[in-house]
């Protein structure tokens, strides 16, 4: 009977260790998920900024071409 109780205690300890490990893994996965979501948000913000910069660069290019055209009429 004592041997059976020892085996039951050992089994209980192993189950508790597995439970704790599962909780730690779950926490780790949650942290990775948070990090991935933050990276995705940053990526979307960066993509929006690149699009805005591209639009601004095109506008500046058009303005520079127009200015060059207007300035070319002057002779020194």
N, CA, C and O atoms as a GROMACS GRO file, in nm:
protein
  304
    1UNK      N    1   0.083  -0.120   0.000
    1UNK     CA    2   0.000   0.000   0.000
    1UNK      C    3   0.088   0.126   0.000
    1UNK      O    4   0.058   0.223  -0.069
    2UNK      N    5   0.196   0.122   0.080
    2UNK     CA    6   0.286   0.237   0.084
    2UNK      C    7   0.352   0.262  -0.051
    2UNK      O    8   0.370   0.377  -0.093
    3UNK      N    9   0.386   0.153  -0.118
    3UNK     CA   10   0.447   0.168  -0.251
    3UNK      C   11   0.348   0.232  -0.348
    3UNK      O   12   0.386   0.316  -0.430
    4UNK      N   13   0.224   0.193  -0.338
    4UNK     CA   14   0.121   0.251  -0.424
    4UNK      C   15   0.107   0.400  -0.396
    4UNK      O   16   0.090   0.479  -0.489
    5UNK      N   17   0.113   0.439  -0.270
    5UNK     CA   18   0.103   0.581  -0.234
    5UNK      C   19   0.224   0.660  -0.287
    5UNK      O   20   0.210   0.774  -0.332
    6UNK      N   21   0.341   0.599  -0.281
    6UNK     CA   22   0.462   0.664  -0.334
    6UNK      C   23   0.448   0.685  -0.484
    6UNK      O   24   0.482   0.792  -0.536
    7UNK      N   25   0.399   0.584  -0.554
    7UNK     CA   26   0.381   0.594  -0.700
    7UNK      C   27   0.277   0.701  -0.732
    7UNK      O   28   0.294   0.778  -0.826
    8UNK      N   29   0.170   0.706  -0.655
    8UNK     CA   30   0.066   0.808  -0.676
    8UNK      C   31   0.124   0.947  -0.652
    8UNK      O   32   0.095   1.039  -0.728
    9UNK      N   33   0.204   0.964  -0.548
    9UNK     CA   34   0.267   1.093  -0.521
    9UNK      C   35   0.361   1.134  -0.635
    9UNK      O   36   0.361   1.249  -0.678
   10UNK      N   37   0.440   1.039  -0.682
   10UNK     CA   38   0.532   1.068  -0.793
   10UNK      C   39   0.455   1.107  -0.919
   10UNK      O   40   0.492   1.199  -0.991
   11UNK      N   41   0.348   1.035  -0.943
   11UNK     CA   42   0.264   1.064  -1.060
   11UNK      C   43   0.202   1.203  -1.047
   11UNK      O   44   0.195   1.278  -1.145
   12UNK      N   45   0.157   1.237  -0.927
   12UNK     CA   46   0.099   1.370  -0.902
   12UNK      C   47   0.203   1.479  -0.927
   12UNK      O   48   0.172   1.582  -0.986
   13UNK      N   49   0.326   1.455  -0.882
   13UNK     CA   50   0.432   1.552  -0.905
   13UNK      C   51   0.461   1.569  -1.054
   13UNK      O   52   0.481   1.681  -1.102
   14UNK      N   53   0.464   1.459  -1.125
   14UNK     CA   54   0.488   1.466  -1.270
   14UNK      C   55   0.375   1.541  -1.340
   14UNK      O   56   0.400   1.623  -1.429
   15UNK      N   57   0.253   1.515  -1.301
   15UNK     CA   58   0.139   1.585  -1.361
   15UNK      C   59   0.147   1.734  -1.332
   15UNK      O   60   0.120   1.816  -1.420
   16UNK      N   61   0.185   1.770  -1.210
   16UNK     CA   62   0.200   1.911  -1.175
   16UNK      C   63   0.312   1.977  -1.256
   16UNK      O   64   0.298   2.092  -1.299
   17UNK      N   65   0.421   1.905  -1.279
   17UNK     CA   66   0.530   1.958  -1.361
   17UNK      C   67   0.484   1.981  -1.504
   17UNK      O   68   0.516   2.083  -1.565
   18UNK      N   69   0.410   1.885  -1.558
   18UNK     CA   70   0.356   1.900  -1.694
   18UNK      C   71   0.261   2.019  -1.700
   18UNK      O   72   0.263   2.096  -1.796
   19UNK      N   73   0.179   2.034  -1.598
   19UNK     CA   74   0.085   2.146  -1.591
   19UNK      C   75   0.160   2.280  -1.589
   19UNK      O   76   0.124   2.373  -1.661
   20UNK      N   77   0.263   2.288  -1.505
   20UNK     CA   78   0.342   2.411  -1.498
   20UNK      C   79   0.413   2.441  -1.629
   20UNK      O   80   0.417   2.555  -1.674
   21UNK      N   81   0.467   2.337  -1.690
   21UNK     CA   82   0.533   2.356  -1.820
   21UNK      C   83   0.435   2.404  -1.926
   21UNK      O   84   0.468   2.489  -2.008
   22UNK      N   85   0.315   2.349  -1.923
   22UNK     CA   86   0.212   2.391  -2.018
   22UNK      C   87   0.176   2.537  -1.998
   22UNK      O   88   0.156   2.610  -2.095
   23UNK      N   89   0.167   2.579  -1.872
   23UNK     CA   90   0.136   2.720  -1.844
   23UNK      C   91   0.248   2.811  -1.894
   23UNK      O   92   0.221   2.916  -1.951
   24UNK      N   93   0.373   2.769  -1.872
   24UNK     CA   94   0.487   2.849  -1.919
   24UNK      C   95   0.489   2.858  -2.071
   24UNK      O   96   0.516   2.965  -2.127
   25UNK      N   97   0.462   2.748  -2.137
   25UNK     CA   98   0.458   2.749  -2.283
   25UNK      C   99   0.344   2.837  -2.334
   25UNK      O  100   0.361   2.911  -2.431
   26UNK      N  101   0.231   2.829  -2.268
   26UNK     CA  102   0.117   2.912  -2.308
   26UNK      C  103   0.152   3.060  -2.293
   26UNK      O  104   0.120   3.141  -2.381
   27UNK      N  105   0.218   3.095  -2.182
   27UNK     CA  106   0.260   3.234  -2.161
   27UNK      C  107   0.359   3.276  -2.270
   27UNK      O  108   0.349   3.387  -2.324
   28UNK      N  109   0.454   3.189  -2.302
   28UNK     CA  110   0.551   3.219  -2.407
   28UNK      C  111   0.484   3.239  -2.542
   28UNK      O  112   0.521   3.330  -2.616
   29UNK      N  113   0.389   3.156  -2.573
   29UNK     CA  114   0.316   3.170  -2.700
   29UNK      C  115   0.238   3.301  -2.702
   29UNK      O  116   0.234   3.368  -2.805
   30UNK      N  117   0.178   3.338  -2.590
   30UNK     CA  118   0.107   3.466  -2.582
   30UNK      C  119   0.202   3.582  -2.607
   30UNK      O  120   0.166   3.677  -2.677
   31UNK      N  121   0.323   3.575  -2.551
   31UNK     CA  122   0.421   3.682  -2.570
   31UNK      C  123   0.464   3.691  -2.716
   31UNK      O  124   0.479   3.801  -2.770
   32UNK      N  125   0.484   3.576  -2.780
   32UNK     CA  126   0.519   3.575  -2.922
   32UNK      C  127   0.406   3.633  -3.004
   32UNK      O  128   0.430   3.709  -3.098
   33UNK      N  129   0.283   3.599  -2.970
   33UNK     CA  130   0.166   3.651  -3.042
   33UNK      C  131   0.158   3.803  -3.030
   33UNK      O  132   0.130   3.872  -3.127
   34UNK      N  133   0.184   3.854  -2.910
   34UNK     CA  134   0.184   4.000  -2.889
   34UNK      C  135   0.291   4.065  -2.975
   34UNK      O  136   0.267   4.168  -3.039
   35UNK      N  137   0.410   4.006  -2.976
   35UNK     CA  138   0.521   4.062  -3.054
   35UNK      C  139   0.489   4.060  -3.203
   35UNK      O  140   0.519   4.157  -3.274
   36UNK      N  141   0.430   3.953  -3.251
   36UNK     CA  142   0.395   3.943  -3.393
   36UNK      C  143   0.289   4.048  -3.429
   36UNK      O  144   0.297   4.110  -3.535
   37UNK      N  145   0.191   4.067  -3.342
   37UNK     CA  146   0.089   4.169  -3.367
   37UNK      C  147   0.149   4.309  -3.371
   37UNK      O  148   0.110   4.391  -3.453
   38UNK      N  149   0.245   4.336  -3.281
   38UNK     CA  150   0.311   4.466  -3.282
   38UNK      C  151   0.392   4.485  -3.410
   38UNK      O  152   0.393   4.593  -3.469
   39UNK      N  153   0.460   4.379  -3.452
   39UNK     CA  154   0.538   4.387  -3.577
   39UNK      C  155   0.446   4.411  -3.697
   39UNK      O  156   0.480   4.489  -3.786
   40UNK      N  157   0.332   4.345  -3.698
   40UNK     CA  158   0.236   4.364  -3.807
   40UNK      C  159   0.186   4.508  -3.810
   40UNK      O  160   0.174   4.569  -3.917
   41UNK      N  161   0.156   4.562  -3.692
   41UNK     CA  162   0.111   4.701  -3.683
   41UNK      C  163   0.219   4.796  -3.735
   41UNK      O  164   0.191   4.889  -3.811
   42UNK      N  165   0.343   4.773  -3.692
   42UNK     CA  166   0.454   4.856  -3.740
   42UNK      C  167   0.472   4.845  -3.891
   42UNK      O  168   0.500   4.944  -3.958
   43UNK      N  169   0.457   4.724  -3.943
   43UNK     CA  170   0.470   4.703  -4.087
   43UNK      C  171   0.363   4.781  -4.163
   43UNK      O  172   0.392   4.841  -4.266
   44UNK      N  173   0.241   4.780  -4.112
   44UNK     CA  174   0.133   4.853  -4.177
   44UNK      C  175   0.159   5.004  -4.172
   44UNK      O  176   0.134   5.075  -4.269
   45UNK      N  177   0.208   5.052  -4.059
   45UNK     CA  178   0.240   5.194  -4.047
   45UNK      C  179   0.353   5.232  -4.142
   45UNK      O  180   0.347   5.337  -4.207
   46UNK      N  181   0.455   5.147  -4.151
   46UNK     CA  182   0.565   5.174  -4.242
   46UNK      C  183   0.518   5.175  -4.388
   46UNK      O  184   0.562   5.259  -4.466
   47UNK      N  185   0.431   5.083  -4.422
   47UNK     CA  186   0.379   5.078  -4.559
   47UNK      C  187   0.301   5.206  -4.591
   47UNK      O  188   0.312   5.259  -4.702
   48UNK      N  189   0.224   5.254  -4.496
   48UNK     CA  190   0.148   5.378  -4.517
   48UNK      C  191   0.244   5.496  -4.533
   48UNK      O  192   0.222   5.583  -4.617
   49UNK      N  193   0.350   5.499  -4.453
   49UNK     CA  194   0.446   5.609  -4.464
   49UNK      C  195   0.521   5.603  -4.598
   49UNK      O  196   0.548   5.708  -4.658
   50UNK      N  197   0.554   5.484  -4.645
   50UNK     CA  198   0.620   5.471  -4.775
   50UNK      C  199   0.529   5.520  -4.886
   50UNK      O  200   0.575   5.588  -4.978
   51UNK      N  201   0.403   5.488  -4.877
   51UNK     CA  202   0.307   5.534  -4.978
   51UNK      C  203   0.297   5.687  -4.976
   51UNK      O  204   0.293   5.751  -5.081
   52UNK      N  205   0.293   5.746  -4.856
   52UNK     CA  206   0.288   5.892  -4.845
   52UNK      C  207   0.415   5.955  -4.900
   52UNK      O  208   0.409   6.057  -4.969
   53UNK      N  209   0.530   5.895  -4.870
   53UNK     CA  210   0.657   5.949  -4.920
   53UNK      C  211   0.663   5.939  -5.071
   53UNK      O  212   0.715   6.029  -5.137
   54UNK      N  213   0.611   5.831  -5.127
   54UNK     CA  214   0.610   5.815  -5.272
   54UNK      C  215   0.523   5.922  -5.338
   54UNK      O  216   0.561   5.980  -5.439
   55UNK      N  217   0.407   5.947  -5.279
   55UNK     CA  218   0.318   6.051  -5.330
   55UNK      C  219   0.385   6.188  -5.322
   55UNK      O  220   0.377   6.267  -5.416
   56UNK      N  221   0.451   6.215  -5.211
   56UNK     CA  222   0.520   6.344  -5.194
   56UNK      C  223   0.635   6.356  -5.293
   56UNK      O  224   0.656   6.463  -5.350
   57UNK      N  225   0.710   6.249  -5.315
   57UNK     CA  226   0.821   6.252  -5.410
   57UNK      C  227   0.771   6.276  -5.551
   57UNK      O  228   0.834   6.352  -5.626
   58UNK      N  229   0.661   6.215  -5.589
   58UNK     CA  230   0.604   6.237  -5.722
   58UNK      C  231   0.558   6.381  -5.738
   58UNK      O  232   0.579   6.443  -5.842
   59UNK      N  233   0.497   6.434  -5.634
   59UNK     CA  234   0.452   6.573  -5.637
   59UNK      C  235   0.570   6.668  -5.651
   59UNK      O  236   0.567   6.762  -5.731
   60UNK      N  237   0.675   6.644  -5.573
   60UNK     CA  238   0.795   6.728  -5.582
   60UNK      C  239   0.859   6.718  -5.720
   60UNK      O  240   0.906   6.818  -5.774
   61UNK      N  241   0.860   6.599  -5.775
   61UNK     CA  242   0.917   6.581  -5.909
   61UNK      C  243   0.839   6.661  -6.013
   61UNK      O  244   0.897   6.725  -6.100
   62UNK      N  245   0.708   6.656  -6.003
   62UNK     CA  246   0.624   6.732  -6.096
   62UNK      C  247   0.646   6.882  -6.079
   62UNK      O  248   0.656   6.956  -6.177
   63UNK      N  249   0.655   6.927  -5.954
   63UNK     CA  250   0.679   7.069  -5.928
   63UNK      C  251   0.815   7.111  -5.979
   63UNK      O  252   0.830   7.221  -6.034
   64UNK      N  253   0.915   7.026  -5.963
   64UNK     CA  254   1.050   7.059  -6.011
   64UNK      C  255   1.051   7.068  -6.163
   64UNK      O  256   1.114   7.158  -6.219
   65UNK      N  257   0.982   6.977  -6.229
   65UNK     CA  258   0.974   6.981  -6.375
   65UNK      C  259   0.905   7.109  -6.422
   65UNK      O  260   0.951   7.173  -6.517
   66UNK      N  261   0.798   7.145  -6.356
   66UNK     CA  262   0.725   7.266  -6.391
   66UNK      C  263   0.813   7.389  -6.368
   66UNK      O  264   0.817   7.479  -6.452
   67UNK      N  265   0.884   7.394  -6.256
   67UNK     CA  266   0.972   7.506  -6.226
   67UNK      C  267   1.085   7.514  -6.327
   67UNK      O  268   1.120   7.623  -6.373
   68UNK      N  269   1.142   7.400  -6.362
   68UNK     CA  270   1.249   7.398  -6.462
   68UNK      C  271   1.198   7.449  -6.596
   68UNK      O  272   1.268   7.523  -6.665
   69UNK      N  273   1.079   7.410  -6.632
   69UNK     CA  274   1.019   7.456  -6.756
   69UNK      C  275   0.997   7.608  -6.755
   69UNK      O  276   1.025   7.676  -6.853
   70UNK      N  277   0.949   7.659  -6.642
   70UNK     CA  278   0.923   7.802  -6.631
   70UNK      C  279   1.054   7.883  -6.626
   70UNK      O  280   1.062   7.992  -6.682
   71UNK      N  281   1.155   7.828  -6.559
   71UNK     CA  282   1.282   7.899  -6.547
   71UNK      C  283   1.359   7.897  -6.680
   71UNK      O  284   1.438   7.988  -6.708
   72UNK      N  285   1.336   7.795  -6.762
   72UNK     CA  286   1.410   7.785  -6.888
   72UNK      C  287   1.374   7.897  -6.986
   72UNK      O  288   1.446   7.918  -7.083
   73UNK      N  289   1.265   7.967  -6.961
   73UNK     CA  290   1.229   8.076  -7.051
   73UNK      C  291   1.316   8.200  -7.027
   73UNK      O  292   1.322   8.289  -7.111
   74UNK      N  293   1.384   8.205  -6.911
   74UNK     CA  294   1.472   8.318  -6.884
   74UNK      C  295   1.608   8.295  -6.948
   74UNK      O  296   1.661   8.184  -6.944
   75UNK      N  297   1.664   8.400  -7.006
   75UNK     CA  298   1.797   8.392  -7.067
   75UNK      C  299   1.888   8.486  -6.991
   75UNK      O  300   1.851   8.600  -6.962
   76UNK      N  301   2.007   8.439  -6.958
   76UNK     CA  302   2.104   8.523  -6.890
   76UNK      C  303   2.208   8.574  -6.986
   76UNK      O  304   2.298   8.647  -6.946
   0.00000   0.00000   0.00000
